[in-house]
Amino acid sequence: MAALNGTLSCFEKMDDVLFNSWTSLLEERTGMYLPKEQRSFLETNLGLRMKEIGMQDYASYYQHLQSGEESGKHEWLTLVDRLTVHETRFFRHQPSLDLLEQIILPKLLTSQSDRNQLQIWSAGCSTGEEVYTLAMVIEQFMKRHFYDENCYLAVTGMDISIPALSVAKKAVYNHYKIRDVPSSYLKEYFIEQDNGHYQVLDALKKRVCFVPFNIIDIKKALLGTMDIIFCQNVLIYFKSATRKKIIQQLVERLKPGGFLVLGAGESLGNPHPELIKIDFPNTLAFLKEPSSSK
Ligand SMILES: C[S@@+](CC[C@H](N)C(=O)[O-])C[C@H]1O[C@@H](n2cnc3c(N)ncnc32)[C@H](O)[C@@H]1O
């Protein structure tokens, strides 16, 4: 993600008509909403990409992306990566992980002793840190409380950015990235490479998988229903009507009695009639009604 300060833009200015065309295209295809204040962010990032591929002006670039040609489709994937925010880190939001350990896992695992699988989904997983964090925390909980070798634990990370997913699959992180990983986890799940980077061990990698997907099109994802869905720091980029639609689809992908964990700051009011808010400090999470027939 190009984390450039929008005010530094030195690229061609966009008029209102062009800005509206670009933001509509982005919203239609990804759900992401760019307000007017982000105009120079858009100009800068489009400008940088256009320079890389030798594209002369915004209108021709727009045409190219709309053309339906294979090269235009490919280019779209690169551009989306440049315009989305991939900031993430291991153990990013401790209160949500406390909630997972203190409320969600006890409820799901200890109340059903014959449970043979636990399916978790990280929607908008970026470069994978959230996925590996969830896999580590859950595996440790299972070891402490109930571990059954036969219980299948799978954490699926999904994101619209193909480059972010390939970093996630590689699972190699630099020293700065792993700064919040507790030392016991670091010892058990990572191996330090000669260049000072850390590789996630295969034993953990086999618990996770990564799939490209567009969150505004969840219906198309070939996935079953989940016990837990984490969707943190993703919905903030969408307008409230789009968020509502996404929540509706996430709820459809949750098992009755499953849990939805959102970013703590994502004010949503009452997002869905089948969701019961969980009262836990500094978190925003919901239980899907256990009696729900859907
Ligand atoms: C800020 S990161 C959040 C990463 C992680 N969930 C966390 O909280 O640390 C937001 C991610 O959402 C992804 N994203 C944005 N729009 C998306 C869409 N329409 N479908 C799927 N992922 C999307 C971006 O590519 C980015 O990797």
The ligand as an SDF file (V2000), in Angstrom:
LIG
                    3D

 27 29  0  0  0  0  0  0  0  0999 V2000
   -6.0480   -2.7260    7.2180 C   0  0  0  0  0  0  0  0  0  0  0  0
   -6.0330   -4.3370    6.5270 S   0  0  0  0  0  0  0  0  0  0  0  0
   -6.6540   -5.2720    7.9020 C   0  0  0  0  0  0  0  0  0  0  0  0
   -5.8320   -6.5060    8.1630 C   0  0  0  0  0  0  0  0  0  0  0  0
   -6.2430   -7.3100    9.3960 C   0  0  0  0  0  0  0  0  0  0  0  0
   -7.6190   -7.7100    9.3420 N   0  0  0  0  0  0  0  0  0  0  0  0
   -5.9740   -6.5180   10.6500 C   0  0  0  0  0  0  0  0  0  0  0  0
   -6.9210   -6.0640   11.3040 O   0  0  0  0  0  0  0  0  0  0  0  0
   -4.8030   -6.3550   11.0030 O   0  0  0  0  0  0  0  0  0  0  0  0
   -7.4630   -4.2730    5.4310 C   0  0  0  0  0  0  0  0  0  0  0  0
   -7.4610   -5.3530    4.3820 C   0  0  0  0  0  0  0  0  0  0  0  0
   -8.7480   -5.4080    3.7740 O   0  0  0  0  0  0  0  0  0  0  0  0
   -8.5560   -5.7560    2.4180 C   0  0  0  0  0  0  0  0  0  0  0  0
   -9.7360   -5.3880    1.6210 N   0  0  0  0  0  0  0  0  0  0  0  0
  -10.1300   -4.1420    1.2520 C   0  0  0  0  0  0  0  0  0  0  0  0
  -11.2220   -4.2200    0.4720 N   0  0  0  0  0  0  0  0  0  0  0  0
  -11.5220   -5.5380    0.3540 C   0  0  0  0  0  0  0  0  0  0  0  0
  -12.5370   -6.2640   -0.3330 C   0  0  0  0  0  0  0  0  0  0  0  0
  -13.4640   -5.6440   -1.0660 N   0  0  0  0  0  0  0  0  0  0  0  0
  -12.5370   -7.6160   -0.2170 N   0  0  0  0  0  0  0  0  0  0  0  0
  -11.5930   -8.2560    0.5160 C   0  0  0  0  0  0  0  0  0  0  0  0
  -10.6090   -7.6320    1.1630 N   0  0  0  0  0  0  0  0  0  0  0  0
  -10.5710   -6.2890    1.0950 C   0  0  0  0  0  0  0  0  0  0  0  0
   -7.3100   -4.9950    2.0100 C   0  0  0  0  0  0  0  0  0  0  0  0
   -6.7030   -5.5430    0.8570 O   0  0  0  0  0  0  0  0  0  0  0  0
   -6.4570   -5.0950    3.2750 C   0  0  0  0  0  0  0  0  0  0  0  0
   -5.5310   -6.1410    3.1930 O   0  0  0  0  0  0  0  0  0  0  0  0
  1  2  1  0
  2  3  1  0
  2 10  1  0
  3  4  1  0
  4  5  1  0
  5  6  1  0
  5  7  1  0
  7  8  2  0
  7  9  1  0
 10 11  1  0
 11 12  1  0
 11 26  1  0
 12 13  1  0
 13 14  1  0
 13 24  1  0
 14 15  1  0
 14 23  1  0
 15 16  2  0
 16 17  1  0
 17 18  1  0
 17 23  2  0
 18 19  1  0
 18 20  2  0
 20 21  1  0
 21 22  2  0
 22 23  1  0
 24 25  1  0
 24 26  1  0
 26 27  1  0
M  CHG  2   2   1   9  -1
M  END
$$$$
